[in-house]
C-alpha cells in the first residue's frame, strides 16, 4: 500500500479564503490553516495557486508548511491511528505496536493506506501511561497492547468498514 491518490482540487476554496484573510505574507499561517480545514490537508496545486494569487512567495509558503507540524501535504485517512512513543509506552513495547500496525496496514509512520481508511502517526504522548503501550484510533484509546491485540483491533475496524 502507498499514498492515496488526491481528488480534484476546487481552487475556488482558496479564492474565498484569500478574500477573507488577505494576500500578504503575514497572513500565511491563518490562510494555510483555513485551507487545511477545508481540504483536510494542503494539496500542492492549491499551494501553487495561493502563491500565484497573493504576495506570498512559494518559498515562504513551503517554509511555513514544512516548519509547523500542524500542516499536512497528504490526505489523512478516515481513521487516524496514533501510536504513543512516550517513555512508559516505549519501555512497554511501543516499537512493537508501531511495527504491528505498519505490517498489518502496509504503511509507515505518516502514511495513509491506499484505500484512504487509515493514517498512521507516531506521537510523543497520549496521556494514558498506566495503559502502556497505547494507541488511539480516532478518539478511542487501546491499552496494554500486544502485536496480536493490534491485529485483532485493526481487523475489527476493517470488518466494520466492509459492513458499511
C-alpha positions as CSV (number, residue, x, y, z in Angstrom):
1,X,0.0,0.0,0.0
2,X,1.2,3.5,-0.6
3,X,-0.1,7.1,-0.8
4,X,-3.7,8.0,-1.5
5,X,-4.5,9.5,-5.0
6,X,-5.5,13.1,-4.4
7,X,-9.0,14.1,-5.6
8,X,-9.6,17.0,-8.0
9,X,-9.0,20.3,-6.1
10,X,-11.6,23.1,-6.1
11,X,-9.4,26.2,-6.2
12,X,-12.4,28.5,-5.5
13,X,-11.9,27.5,-1.9
14,X,-8.5,29.3,-1.9
15,X,-10.2,32.4,-3.5
16,X,-12.7,32.6,-0.7
17,X,-10.0,32.2,1.9
18,X,-7.9,34.9,0.3
19,X,-10.9,37.2,0.2
20,X,-11.5,36.7,3.9
21,X,-7.8,36.7,5.1
22,X,-6.0,38.9,2.7
23,X,-3.0,38.5,0.4
24,X,0.1,39.5,2.5
25,X,2.8,37.2,3.9
26,X,1.8,38.0,7.5
27,X,-1.5,36.1,6.8
28,X,0.1,32.9,5.6
29,X,-0.5,30.8,8.7
30,X,-4.2,31.6,9.1
31,X,-4.6,31.1,5.3
32,X,-2.9,27.7,5.4
33,X,-5.0,26.7,8.5
34,X,-8.2,27.6,6.7
35,X,-7.1,25.7,3.6
36,X,-6.2,22.6,5.6
37,X,-9.6,22.9,7.4
38,X,-11.3,23.0,4.0
39,X,-9.3,20.3,2.2
40,X,-8.3,18.1,5.1
41,X,-4.7,18.7,4.0
42,X,-2.7,21.1,1.9
43,X,-2.8,19.9,-1.7
44,X,0.2,21.1,-3.8
45,X,-2.0,22.6,-6.6
46,X,-3.8,24.8,-4.0
47,X,-0.4,25.9,-2.6
48,X,0.8,26.8,-6.1
49,X,-2.4,28.7,-6.7
50,X,-2.1,30.5,-3.4
51,X,1.4,31.8,-4.4
52,X,0.0,33.0,-7.8
53,X,-2.9,34.9,-6.2
54,X,-1.1,36.5,-3.3
55,X,2.1,38.4,-2.4
56,X,3.3,35.2,-0.6
57,X,6.2,33.5,-2.3
58,X,6.3,29.8,-2.9
59,X,9.4,29.6,-0.6
60,X,7.5,31.4,2.2
61,X,4.6,29.0,1.9
62,X,6.8,25.9,1.7
63,X,8.9,27.2,4.7
64,X,5.8,27.5,6.9
65,X,4.2,24.3,5.7
66,X,7.4,22.3,6.5
67,X,8.3,24.0,9.7
68,X,5.0,23.6,11.6
69,X,3.9,20.1,12.4
70,X,0.2,21.0,12.2
71,X,0.3,21.2,8.4
72,X,0.0,18.1,6.2
73,X,0.6,17.9,2.5
74,X,-1.0,14.5,2.1
75,X,-4.6,13.4,2.7
76,X,-5.5,11.9,6.1
77,X,-7.2,8.6,6.4
78,X,-10.8,8.2,7.6
79,X,-9.3,6.8,10.8
80,X,-6.2,8.3,12.4
81,X,-4.1,5.8,14.3
82,X,-1.8,7.4,16.8
83,X,0.8,5.2,18.5
84,X,2.3,6.6,21.7
85,X,6.1,6.5,21.9
86,X,6.3,8.3,25.3
87,X,8.6,6.9,27.9
88,X,6.2,4.5,29.5
89,X,4.9,3.2,26.2
90,X,8.4,3.0,24.8
91,X,9.6,0.8,27.7
92,X,6.5,-1.4,27.4
93,X,6.9,-2.0,23.7
94,X,5.7,0.9,21.6
95,X,8.1,-0.1,18.8
96,X,6.4,-3.5,18.5
97,X,3.0,-1.8,18.4
98,X,4.0,0.5,15.7
99,X,5.6,-2.4,13.7
100,X,2.4,-4.4,14.1
101,X,0.2,-1.6,12.7
102,X,2.7,-0.9,10.0
103,X,3.0,-4.5,8.9
104,X,-0.8,-5.1,9.1
105,X,-1.7,-2.0,7.0
106,X,1.4,-1.8,4.8
107,X,2.2,1.8,5.7
108,X,4.9,3.6,7.6
109,X,4.7,6.5,10.1
110,X,3.0,9.5,8.5
111,X,1.5,7.5,5.6
112,X,-2.1,6.7,4.6
113,X,-3.4,3.5,3.2
114,X,-4.2,3.4,-0.5
115,X,-7.9,2.9,0.3
116,X,-7.9,6.1,2.4
117,X,-9.1,4.3,5.6
118,X,-6.1,4.7,7.9
119,X,-3.3,7.2,8.6
120,X,-0.5,6.0,11.0
121,X,1.2,8.6,13.2
122,X,3.7,8.3,16.0
123,X,3.1,10.7,18.9
124,X,5.1,11.7,21.9
125,X,2.4,11.1,24.5
126,X,-1.3,10.2,24.7
127,X,-1.5,10.7,28.4
128,X,-2.5,7.1,29.1
129,X,0.8,6.0,30.7
130,X,-0.8,3.5,33.1
131,X,-2.2,1.6,30.0
132,X,1.2,1.4,28.2
133,X,1.7,0.6,25.4
134,X,-1.2,2.6,23.9
135,X,-2.6,3.5,20.6
136,X,-5.5,5.7,19.8
137,X,-7.8,5.2,16.8
138,X,-9.7,8.4,16.3
139,X,-10.8,9.2,19.9
140,X,-10.7,5.7,21.3
141,X,-7.6,4.6,23.3
142,X,-6.5,1.0,23.3
143,X,-4.1,0.0,26.0
144,X,-1.8,-2.8,27.2
145,X,-1.3,-3.8,23.6
146,X,0.5,-6.7,22.1
147,X,1.0,-7.3,18.4
148,X,-1.9,-9.8,18.5
149,X,-4.2,-7.3,20.1
150,X,-3.3,-4.7,17.5
151,X,-4.1,-7.1,14.6
152,X,-7.4,-8.0,16.3
153,X,-8.4,-4.3,16.7
154,X,-7.5,-3.4,13.2
155,X,-9.3,-6.5,11.8
156,X,-12.5,-5.3,13.7
157,X,-12.2,-1.9,12.1
158,X,-11.8,-3.4,8.6
159,X,-14.8,-5.7,9.2
160,X,-16.9,-2.7,10.3
161,X,-15.8,-0.7,7.2
162,X,-16.8,-3.6,4.9
163,X,-20.2,-3.9,6.5
164,X,-21.0,-0.2,5.9
